[in-house]
């Protein structure tokens, strides 16, 4: 059953990225991120209210929440910036770095040593990420050169690093309060922290916080991103209750296929589409090996 939940998280992740990519075309990255996270938190809070209300919040809950919110905010900010400065079908597959990073973190900090097939999965993920950057007629070293100079790639890798940290902390929060209250904590807490940390500085430096130029269109994309994010969080945290963190994160990486397809079909991101799809397939195949044999 955990695989079904993880696949639901993958589906939600892809549509979150798509909705956010469109939303930041109408308003600032920070405002859009805060808005869709608050909306997702509201939707999850309704689920909490309908399933028995809030549990007790012991001191351990506050400690874990305090530790996880900073890297969570950094991860979502980096991903938003990556989506704003680069193609969705290029940015999203780079998040395929997340499963091997989580596996490495599990090995270093939790004593979880991967099996040989899982290690092969890491190799496939790496090969897929490299393949995504290939361009027809250019040198095979071009992806390495692009990684050194393209900000969207830097932001995507930084987001993967930040979320590899949070992925290792989620289980503790879920064990304390349950999946839905923890989802509200992450969505609302990260949105409020980002708003307090970023919006005043933006207003002081630029004289604006990036309010939407077309509120109705922006609101529609925020609604899509927020609803999809609520689905992603629900699937992720329910799956984490039933399976190991590395396995769950690997399966949710299959959302790369969906996100890459959305970028190609609806955002006209067709440059080197064949390489990007092949890379996404490799990433997902590697994630499957990690999940099955890890």
Secondary structure by P-SEA (a helix, b strand, c coil): caaaaaaaaaaaaaaaaaaaaaaaacccaaaaaaaaaaaaaaaaaaaaaaccccccccaaaaaaaaacaaaaaaaaaaaaaaaaaccaaaaaaaccaaaaaaaaaaaacccccccaaaaaaaaaaaaaaaaaacccccccaaaaaaaaccaaaaaaaaaaaaaaaaaacaaaaaaccccaaaaaaaaaaaaaaaaaacaaaaaaacccccccccaaaaaaaaaaaaaaaaaaaaaaaaaaacccaaaaaaaaccaaaaaaaaaacccccccaaaaaaaaaaaaaaaaaaaaacc
